[in-house]
Amino acid sequence: MQDLSLHILDVAENSVEAKARTVEIRLEEDSRKDQLVLEIIDDGRGMDDKTKRQALDPFFTTKTTRKVGLGLSLLAEAARAAAGRFRLDSQPGQGTHVTAVFQLSHIDRKPLGDIVQTLVTLILGNSQTDFIYHHVLDGQEFEFDTRDIRTGLNGIPLNSPDIIRFIKNKLQEGLASLRRKP
């Protein structure tokens, strides 16, 4: 995978497949610490110890649509390649927490990529799942939560064209505000 947003997409899709009702994606970029922390947290069915070990094997998958499960193993390798680390915490019935830490300035750190399109794709394909996106950039924060949007829709699905346009604009504006220096 060429950028981190594709890793996020893959891991979040795994969360949805594990019956998560809520998937939280957190990114924290801290230039003083020279660190990028990516966390994906879900309330899905979770994994036992054996499944956690197998989940890091690229030749293991629980999906029936393909024979390999590269998501977690490739994310773990991407973190290690950028002088970082990877952690997978999960308990049956309690969900999963994935953490990947990268050296922000490392030459081998993959770019973030198009996080807006990744989030829109997740919402379009999984409109019954709630997604929370929390991004911190050198202390400035942006949070997006589909639960907040859902409350005012009176039953209109999140994946309707007008709502998706609104979501995309809200994400673009929020991320652009992070990039502007105060």
N, C-alpha and C positions, 0 to 999 in steps of 0.2 A: 504494500500500500504506500502510495506516494506522500500522503499527508495525514496528520493526526485526526482530522475530521472524518476520514474514512474508517479509522480504527474506532472512533466514537460511534459511528453509524453501526458498525458490525457488533460491537459489544452491547449497545443499546437494543439492537434487534434481538440479541440473545436474551436480554432481560424480558422483552415482550414475549418471546417464545416460552420463557419460564413463568409466564402468567403474571408478570408484574402489573400492578395497577398504576404504580407511580415509578418513574425513572428520573433520578436526579443526576444531572451532569454538572460538575464543578470544574472550573479552570481557574488557576491562580498563577499569574505571571508576576514574578518579583525580581526586578532587575538588580536590586541591592544584594539579594541572596543568589542571584544568577540561577534562578530555579523556575521551572514550570511544573505545576502539579495538576494532574488530571485525575478526577475521581468520578466514577460512575457507580451509583448506589440504587439498588432496586428493592422492592418488597415482594419479589417473586418467590418461587418455591425453594430456592437455595440449593446447596450441594452438600453432600456428605464428604468426608475426607478423601475417600477413594475417587469420587468424581472430580474433586478439586485438583488432585494430582493428574488425573487423566485430561482435564480441561486445558492443561498447559502443554499437552502432547499434540502437535499439529495433525497427527493421524487419527485423532479421536474426535468424534462428534456425536451428538444425540439427534442431529437433524437427519431426516430421511431424504432430503433433497440433494445432499452431497455427501461425499465420503471423507472429507477432511474438515477439521475445525480450526482454522488458522487464526481466528480473531484474537484470543487471549495470548497465544504463544507469540504471534507477531508483535503485539503491543508490548509484551514483556521484553522481547528482543530489541525493539525500537528504544525502549527506556534504557536498557543496558548499553546499547550502542552510543547513547548520548550521555554517558557517565552518570546514569541514573539508576533507579531501582523500580521494582514491581512488587505488588502485594495483592493477593487474592484472599479475601475473608468471606466466608459463607457458612451458613448453618441451615440444615433442612427446616423449612417452614419459616425462616427468618430473613430470607433474601440474600443478596450478594453485594459486596463492596469491593470494587476494583480501584487500586491506586497505582498510578504510574508517575514517576518523578523523573524529570529530565533536566540536565544542565542547559539553561536557557541559551547560552552563547555557544554551545558545542557545535562544531562544524557538521556533525552527523545527526543533529536534532532535526527531525522532519518539521516542515512548516505546519502551522495550524490548518491551513486550507480554508475551504468555504464552509464555515460553521453554520452560517445562516441557511444555506441550502441543505446541509445535513439535518438541521432541526426541522426544517419545513418537510423534508422527505420523511422523517420519523413521524411527524404529526399527520401528514397526508395518509400514510400507510397504516397508522395505528391510532385512529381518532378516538378510541375508547380508553386509551392509556393517557395518563397525565404525565407531562414532561415539565421538569423544573430545570432551568438553565441559570447557573450562577457563575458570573465571570468577574474576577478581581484582577485589575491591572495596576500594579504599584499603588495599592491602597484605594483606588477608585473602584466602585462596584456597580454592576448591572445585574438585575435578576428578572427573569421571565418565567411565568408560571401559567400553564394552560388552565389551571383550576380557576385563576382569577378571570380569565377570558370566558370560560365556560359558564360562569355564574350569570352573566348578562345576556346569554344567547337565547334563552327561552326555548331550548330544544333544537336550535339550529346546530348541525354538526360542525365540529372544528374543521373538517376537511372540505367544507363548501368553498367555492372559489373566492367569494368576497372576504370570508374569514381568513383564508390562507393569505390573500393579499395584505390584509391588515396585520396578520402575524409576521409576515416577511418584512413589512415596513417597520413594525415595532422592533424587531430584532436588529435590522440594519441601523435604525436610529440609535438604539441602545448601545450597540457595539461601536458605532462612530463616536458617540459621546465619551466612551472610554479612551479612545485614541487622542481626543483633544486634551491638551494639557490645561489644568486649571489656571 
